[in-house]
């Protein structure tokens, strides 16, 4: 075989002693070799990616229709147009008004559709656009059979699902049967993740962490089953126990008009000869207190005399309980998210026994602290590996580019030498001459600095110049903290005078630095520009002090405190680290915002206009009736509040 063929075999991993048998990869190579089939194959000649010889069993590589689709799908304008369509669709989805949907709202049927009509009218347009995109890619890539086909990409699967559901919902006579599936259209903004190169590391992390997260999820399922069954056996029906007030010689009908009554039962407290039936009433004041009828080593709460421990409703609208396995799992999930788990623990301690605390401590420590953090640890580990792989790949590509560029320069230099156009001696002479031809402008400027500039320069070069103005910044901070509401006029006047003196001092510092350094050298330091901006705001504040029109500028005095950063080196390093961290968080922040946005739209589609009367007859503040409150509600859920 030729040398090129041998190199190709070596690149593919063949053993040089036995060319027909590929060499076995190590575990580390297998762990990091997660390229897609498209990336592992050489691009089709004339295109940027690999294409199968035939798509849909008909279109060959030289078919004009397929060539057009292949060219179109690789054009940046095509991707930008689709991205613009997704953005426009997302903006239109923001016009959703759940309170004006049919069957929604707390004030009866809506009179007009509002922004919902715009969404429905434009849905056909976006469906056509995304359907055409799907057709172009299917013709270019194939549908399913080949490794590089359209449906082999998870993002394309999501696109195809949204397109199919959109088409079905627009079919006359069939759309009403699948209209509930149209909620999937809010997933369209997710496609923006696959169009930004910076997202590939995070998306790769999510994909690669799925197998390891599956193990954590299996452990979580086992955890829920064990604790759910135990809670079912021990606490079933216990959270319904309440202390009822026994009202003799009455029935529940006699208390029907009592606004303070929550629940009523007719009981027989006296098992005498007459078996008298009387009413046991649960008052609103006793609705939060659970109780028990059993006595143990650490007993729960026992009702006082004149009251009986009877069954009523479970707390939180009947949701929080251990009455069946589903509600047990829901209560366990609430506890491991640390959302209101202590009231549930106290209620079970009162309803069963004080030893119930052991169950909840184990539940919170195992589920809330261990399982959830274990999932985060898995994602963090995979992200570190993915990030390392991405950096290594970027470094390798950079080295290859530099090597190729250096090789081209060497070939060009050798060609010039052969033609006698340039020699090494001439090259070195030119470089040396260019270096010697530079003019030392700094020296010329220093030589011409006389008079006022020299005086200002000598002042700012004094060792005490910097510490003096640093102490003034500290004094300014103390004065700013001395203000308080209702302070006497003389006291406020004294503080204003001190502020005026400090402002003049900082103006003097600015003038000395400008005079001693010159504008160009002064502006070369960003801290100097920040100081100048603060001084300029202080001057504007003083000029507008009499009119009061710009009194809000007084708040900018606090910016003087930040001037301490200049003399605090460790704080500079810390802030620079924070700055770099914020830059790295850009892609992650975009994913978080996109998730909040999508779940807000999803909540508006599913729950908007349905929270009537949940908060003492009113719509609660956290709702999905508008986009703003939907975003706030989703953010509140993410914070665990």
HELIX and SHEET records of a PDB file:
HELIX    1   1 UNK A    3  UNK A   12  1                                  10    
HELIX    2   2 UNK A   27  UNK A   32  1                                   6    
HELIX    3   3 UNK A   37  UNK A   40  1                                   4    
HELIX    4   4 UNK A   64  UNK A   74  1                                  11    
HELIX    5   5 UNK A   76  UNK A   93  1                                  18    
HELIX    6   6 UNK A   98  UNK A  100  5                                   3    
HELIX    7   7 UNK A  115  UNK A  141  1                                  27    
HELIX    8   8 UNK A  150  UNK A  152  5                                   3    
HELIX    9   9 UNK A  154  UNK A  169  1                                  16    
HELIX   10  10 UNK A  175  UNK A  177  5                                   3    
HELIX   11  11 UNK A  179  UNK A  195  5                                  17    
HELIX   12  12 UNK A  197  UNK A  199  5                                   3    
HELIX   13  13 UNK A  200  UNK A  208  1                                   9    
HELIX   14  14 UNK A  210  UNK A  235  1                                  26    
HELIX   15  15 UNK A  238  UNK A  240  5                                   3    
HELIX   16  16 UNK A  252  UNK A  255  5                                   4    
HELIX   17  17 UNK A  284  UNK A  286  5                                   3    
HELIX   18  18 UNK A  325  UNK A  336  1                                  12    
HELIX   19  19 UNK A  341  UNK A  351  1                                  11    
HELIX   20  20 UNK A  356  UNK A  363  1                                   8    
HELIX   21  21 UNK A  364  UNK A  371  3                                   8    
HELIX   22  22 UNK A  372  UNK A  419  1                                  48    
HELIX   23  23 UNK A  424  UNK A  436  1                                  13    
HELIX   24  24 UNK A  441  UNK A  448  1                                   8    
HELIX   25  25 UNK A  452  UNK A  460  1                                   9    
HELIX   26  26 UNK A  463  UNK A  480  1                                  18    
HELIX   27  27 UNK A  489  UNK A  523  1                                  35    
HELIX   28  28 UNK A  526  UNK A  543  1                                  18    
HELIX   29  29 UNK A  551  UNK A  567  5                                  17    
HELIX   30  30 UNK A  569  UNK A  584  1                                  16    
HELIX   31  31 UNK A  586  UNK A  607  1                                  22    
HELIX   32  32 UNK A  627  UNK A  638  1                                  12    
SHEET    1   A 2 UNK A  54  UNK A  55  0                                        
SHEET    2   A 2 UNK A  59  UNK A  60 -1                                        
SHEET    1   B 4 UNK A 261  UNK A 267  0                                        
SHEET    2   B 4 UNK A 278  UNK A 283 -1                                        
SHEET    3   B 4 UNK A 241  UNK A 247 -1                                        
SHEET    4   B 4 UNK A 307  UNK A 311 -1                                        
END                                                                             
